[in-house]
Every structure is written in structure tokens, then in C-alpha cells.
Amino acid sequence: IVEFQKIVSGLIELVDQLAKAAESEKMKAIGARNLLKSIAKQREAQEQQLRALIAEKKMQLERYRIEYETLCKIEADQNEFIDQFIFQK
């Protein structure tokens, strides 16, 4: 009976060690999974920020294009006025 109790005690100790090791690995896996989720969320937020920045830059480009076209028209009008003024003299 004493020998049986030693064997059972050793087995219980071994099972406890395995349970602790399994729990430790489980916590590591949960930590890794949470880290991956966090990284994915960060990338998604960064992607949204970049998309917003691209949209803002596109709007700015469109404003500059319109401003350029307007300035070209003004320049053409002024050149035409100068030409007319020169021909009148």
C-alpha cells in the first residue's frame, strides 16, 4: 500500500506539473492571440488614417487644379487685354 501511495503521489505530482505547463502554454497562446488582434486593429486604424489622408490630398489636388485653371484663364485674359491695349496705340 505504501508503494502504491508513492506511485499515486508521483503520478499526481506529474499531472499537476503537466497541468501547470499546459496552463502556462495556454496563457502564452492567449497572449499571442491578443497581440495579433491588437496588431491587426492598429493596422486597420493606420489604413483608415492613410485612406483619409489620401482623400484629403486628392481634394487638395483638385482645388489646386481648379486654381491653376482659373489662373491660366486670368493670364489669358490679361494677355489679351495687353495685346488690345498695344494695338490701340
Backbone as a chain_set.jsonl record, in Angstrom:
{"seq": "IVEFQKIVSGLIELVDQLAKAAESEKMKAIGARNLLKSIAKQREAQEQQLRALIAEKKMQLERYRIEYETLCKIEADQNEFIDQFIFQK", "coords": {"N": [[0.839, -1.196, 0.0], [1.964, 1.224, 0.768], [3.864, 1.55, -1.23], [2.164, 1.765, -3.42], [0.869, 4.181, -2.746], [3.037, 5.925, -2.981], [3.529, 5.742, -5.71], [1.089, 6.707, -6.727], [1.144, 9.266, -5.607], [3.393, 10.305, -6.891], [2.424, 10.225, -9.483], [0.265, 12.023, -9.314], [1.68, 14.337, -8.728], [3.131, 14.594, -11.099], [1.027, 14.932, -12.929], [0.013, 17.354, -11.964], [2.196, 19.027, -12.551], [2.19, 18.84, -15.332], [-0.312, 19.982, -15.807], [0.141, 22.59, -14.921], [2.097, 23.333, -16.77], [0.602, 23.128, -19.126], [-1.317, 25.077, -18.631], [0.31, 27.316, -18.556], [1.265, 27.388, -21.196], [-1.172, 27.742, -22.441], [-1.829, 30.327, -21.557], [0.241, 31.731, -22.779], [-0.449, 31.336, -25.446], [-2.925, 32.647, -25.53], [-2.054, 35.227, -24.96], [-0.44, 35.684, -27.236], [-2.403, 35.547, -29.226], [-4.009, 37.732, -28.515], [-2.149, 39.765, -28.899], [-1.783, 39.597, -31.671], [-4.368, 40.309, -32.504], [-4.407, 42.913, -31.565], [-2.369, 44.069, -33.095], [-3.507, 43.764, -35.616], [-5.728, 45.457, -35.36], [-4.406, 47.878, -35.0], [-3.157, 48.135, -37.481], [-5.403, 48.31, -39.096], [-6.491, 50.718, -38.178], [-4.406, 52.408, -38.903], [-4.504, 52.088, -41.659], [-7.004, 53.25, -42.193], [-6.436, 55.872, -41.436], [-4.527, 56.507, -43.359], [-6.06, 56.256, -45.67], [-7.849, 58.359, -45.263], [-6.053, 60.479, -45.336], [-5.188, 60.258, -47.991], [-7.579, 60.838, -49.315], [-7.916, 63.471, -48.466], [-5.666, 64.657, -49.632], [-6.274, 64.259, -52.311], [-8.495, 65.918, -52.591], [-7.253, 68.351, -52.087], [-5.499, 68.428, -54.255], [-7.378, 68.615, -56.323], [-8.457, 71.147, -55.737], [-6.178, 72.711, -56.192], [-5.838, 72.19, -58.905], [-8.123, 73.389, -60.002], [-7.661, 76.005, -59.185], [-5.327, 76.515, -60.64], [-6.295, 76.314, -63.282], [-8.042, 78.482, -63.25], [-6.239, 80.591, -62.831], [-4.757, 80.365, -65.187], [-6.709, 81.108, -67.017], [-7.166, 83.749, -66.205], [-4.639, 84.788, -66.761], [-4.599, 84.487, -69.552], [-6.701, 86.218, -70.221], [-5.616, 88.656, -69.307], [-3.341, 88.818, -70.937], [-4.608, 89.065, -73.401], [-5.902, 91.522, -73.004], [-3.645, 93.185, -72.759], [-2.537, 92.871, -75.314], [-4.6, 94.009, -76.855], [-4.521, 96.607, -75.864], [-1.985, 97.42, -76.671], [-2.259, 97.337, -79.463], [-4.091, 99.366, -79.844], [-2.665, 101.686, -79.559]], "CA": [[0.0, 0.0, 0.0], [2.864, 2.368, 0.818], [4.433, 1.669, -2.59], [1.066, 2.267, -4.266], [0.682, 5.588, -2.412], [4.16, 6.651, -3.566], [3.298, 5.797, -7.16], [-0.04, 7.616, -6.938], [1.614, 10.598, -5.276], [4.257, 10.714, -8.011], [1.559, 10.451, -10.644], [-0.47, 13.263, -9.062], [2.657, 15.422, -8.876], [3.408, 14.709, -12.532], [-0.17, 15.503, -13.561], [-0.014, 18.76, -11.57], [3.218, 19.719, -13.335], [1.684, 18.921, -16.701], [-1.424, 20.935, -15.807], [0.744, 23.915, -14.84], [2.742, 23.598, -18.059], [-0.469, 23.34, -20.1], [-1.909, 26.391, -18.327], [1.293, 28.311, -18.974], [1.224, 27.442, -22.666], [-2.473, 28.317, -22.797], [-1.725, 31.769, -21.34], [1.105, 32.251, -23.837], [-1.236, 31.334, -26.68], [-3.911, 33.725, -25.412], [-1.298, 36.469, -25.104], [-0.055, 35.825, -28.641], [-3.616, 35.833, -29.987], [-4.389, 39.116, -28.21], [-1.167, 40.619, -29.56], [-2.118, 39.608, -33.097], [-5.582, 41.117, -32.665], [-4.017, 44.306, -31.347], [-1.622, 44.49, -34.283], [-4.473, 43.869, -36.719], [-6.511, 46.671, -35.137], [-3.52, 49.013, -35.261], [-3.003, 48.244, -38.936], [-6.679, 48.785, -39.643], [-6.579, 52.146, -37.86], [-3.418, 53.095, -39.737], [-5.032, 52.077, -43.025], [-8.06, 54.251, -42.245], [-5.793, 57.186, -41.412], [-3.903, 56.728, -44.664], [-7.136, 56.489, -46.64], [-8.338, 59.719, -45.027], [-5.017, 61.381, -45.83], [-5.244, 60.207, -49.454], [-8.778, 61.589, -49.723], [-7.637, 64.888, -48.234], [-4.697, 65.092, -50.648], [-6.986, 64.307, -53.592], [-9.298, 67.152, -52.588], [-6.307, 69.453, -52.219], [-5.052, 68.407, -55.649], [-8.475, 69.133, -57.138], [-8.504, 72.602, -55.508], [-5.033, 73.296, -56.898], [-6.097, 72.105, -60.344], [-9.108, 74.428, -60.32], [-6.983, 77.291, -59.027], [-4.42, 76.643, -61.78], [-7.1, 76.618, -64.469], [-8.531, 79.856, -63.087], [-5.107, 81.492, -63.053], [-4.448, 80.329, -66.619], [-7.737, 81.914, -67.691], [-6.869, 85.147, -65.878], [-3.446, 85.151, -67.523], [-5.0, 84.637, -70.95], [-7.481, 87.463, -70.303], [-4.698, 89.778, -69.152], [-2.535, 88.894, -72.161], [-5.484, 89.588, -74.441], [-6.072, 92.936, -72.71], [-2.378, 93.85, -73.099], [-2.437, 92.9, -76.783], [-5.563, 95.005, -77.345], [-4.031, 97.91, -75.456], [-0.83, 97.731, -77.522], [-2.749, 97.584, -80.83], [-4.829, 100.634, -79.872], [-1.715, 102.804, -79.625]], "C": [[0.877, 1.251, 0.0], [3.46, 2.617, -0.568], [3.391, 2.233, -3.549], [0.836, 3.755, -4.019], [1.81, 6.44, -2.99], [3.958, 6.825, -5.071], [2.181, 6.785, -7.477], [0.382, 9.057, -6.654], [2.5, 11.157, -6.383], [3.432, 11.039, -9.246], [0.783, 11.759, -10.489], [0.453, 14.463, -9.24], [2.965, 15.672, -10.349], [2.235, 15.345, -13.264], [-0.285, 16.984, -13.21], [0.996, 19.575, -12.373], [2.77, 19.892, -14.786], [0.541, 19.925, -16.813], [-0.882, 22.366, -15.756], [1.398, 24.292, -16.168], [1.694, 23.891, -19.134], [-1.112, 24.714, -19.895], [-0.969, 27.509, -18.775], [1.285, 28.485, -20.496], [-0.083, 28.056, -23.16], [-2.429, 29.841, -22.649], [-0.835, 32.415, -22.4], [0.334, 32.354, -25.155], [-2.276, 32.452, -26.664], [-3.225, 35.079, -25.58], [-0.904, 36.725, -26.547], [-1.268, 36.18, -29.499], [-4.064, 37.279, -29.76], [-3.436, 40.102, -28.878], [-1.466, 40.717, -31.051], [-3.375, 40.431, -33.37], [-5.259, 42.596, -32.529], [-3.279, 44.852, -32.566], [-2.565, 44.677, -35.462], [-5.303, 45.145, -36.576], [-5.675, 47.914, -35.408], [-3.34, 49.218, -36.759], [-4.271, 48.765, -39.594], [-6.839, 50.288, -39.387], [-5.605, 52.946, -38.721], [-3.905, 53.169, -41.181], [-6.131, 53.135, -43.179], [-7.475, 55.659, -42.245], [-5.173, 57.503, -42.769], [-4.949, 56.975, -45.747], [-7.689, 57.91, -46.504], [-7.329, 60.741, -45.555], [-5.013, 61.424, -47.353], [-6.437, 61.007, -49.962], [-8.545, 63.089, -49.57], [-6.688, 65.433, -49.302], [-5.346, 65.163, -52.032], [-7.832, 65.575, -53.687], [-8.397, 68.368, -52.761], [-5.796, 69.55, -53.66], [-6.127, 68.982, -56.57], [-8.598, 70.65, -56.968], [-7.366, 73.295, -56.257], [-5.233, 73.279, -58.411], [-7.066, 73.198, -60.776], [-8.469, 75.809, -60.223], [-6.034, 77.543, -60.209], [-5.186, 77.014, -63.053], [-7.619, 78.051, -64.418], [-7.409, 80.852, -63.364], [-4.685, 81.522, -64.526], [-5.44, 81.187, -67.403], [-7.49, 83.398, -67.448], [-5.664, 85.622, -66.671], [-3.792, 85.376, -68.994], [-5.794, 85.934, -71.146], [-6.568, 88.688, -70.21], [-3.813, 89.95, -70.389], [-3.35, 89.466, -73.318], [-5.698, 91.091, -74.254], [-4.81, 93.72, -73.094], [-2.227, 93.962, -74.609], [-3.38, 93.95, -77.364], [-5.091, 96.419, -77.032], [-2.86, 98.352, -76.368], [-1.301, 98.086, -78.951], [-3.512, 98.892, -80.917], [-3.883, 101.817, -79.992], [-1.045, 102.901, -80.925]], "O": [[0.571, 2.225, -0.687], [3.547, 3.759, -1.02], [3.701, 3.077, -4.389], [0.63, 4.514, -4.966], [1.567, 7.559, -3.441], [4.182, 7.9, -5.627], [2.31, 7.604, -8.387], [0.008, 9.968, -7.393], [2.38, 12.321, -6.766], [3.708, 12.003, -9.961], [0.663, 12.521, -11.449], [0.067, 15.477, -9.823], [3.05, 16.818, -10.79], [2.429, 16.202, -14.126], [-0.644, 17.791, -14.068], [0.692, 20.68, -12.822], [2.949, 20.953, -15.385], [0.441, 20.641, -17.809], [-1.379, 23.249, -16.456], [1.272, 25.424, -16.633], [1.875, 24.791, -19.955], [-1.41, 25.422, -20.857], [-1.412, 28.526, -19.31], [1.297, 29.607, -21.002], [-0.111, 28.786, -24.151], [-2.931, 30.564, -23.51], [-1.122, 33.518, -22.867], [0.456, 33.34, -25.882], [-2.482, 33.126, -27.674], [-3.744, 35.968, -26.256], [-1.018, 37.85, -27.034], [-1.173, 37.018, -30.396], [-4.452, 37.968, -30.704], [-3.86, 41.149, -29.365], [-1.407, 41.803, -31.628], [-3.437, 41.167, -34.354], [-5.768, 43.427, -33.281], [-3.542, 45.97, -33.011], [-2.437, 45.639, -36.219], [-5.553, 45.835, -37.564], [-6.168, 48.888, -35.976], [-3.368, 50.349, -37.244], [-4.217, 49.562, -40.53], [-7.268, 51.034, -40.267], [-5.937, 54.026, -39.209], [-3.738, 54.191, -41.846], [-6.177, 53.837, -44.19], [-7.955, 56.537, -42.962], [-5.28, 58.625, -43.265], [-4.749, 57.803, -46.634], [-7.962, 58.579, -47.501], [-7.712, 61.747, -46.152], [-4.854, 62.491, -47.946], [-6.319, 61.765, -50.925], [-8.926, 63.878, -50.434], [-6.884, 66.536, -49.812], [-5.004, 66.033, -52.834], [-7.879, 66.224, -54.732], [-8.733, 69.301, -53.49], [-5.68, 70.647, -54.208], [-5.822, 69.745, -57.487], [-8.819, 71.364, -57.947], [-7.567, 74.339, -56.878], [-4.853, 74.218, -59.111], [-6.855, 73.855, -61.795], [-8.702, 76.674, -61.067], [-5.954, 78.662, -60.714], [-4.782, 77.904, -63.8], [-7.632, 78.749, -65.432], [-7.617, 81.846, -64.059], [-4.304, 82.57, -65.049], [-5.062, 81.9, -68.332], [-7.591, 84.209, -68.368], [-5.665, 86.735, -67.198], [-3.332, 86.34, -69.606], [-5.582, 86.658, -72.12], [-6.74, 89.648, -70.96], [-3.563, 91.07, -70.836], [-2.842, 90.254, -74.115], [-5.677, 91.848, -75.224], [-4.902, 94.796, -73.686], [-1.841, 95.01, -75.127], [-2.999, 94.697, -78.266], [-5.248, 97.325, -77.851], [-2.776, 99.512, -76.772], [-0.792, 99.027, -79.56], [-3.57, 99.482, -81.996], [-4.286, 102.866, -80.493], [-0.22, 103.791, -81.129]]}, "num_chains": 1, "name": "protein.A"}
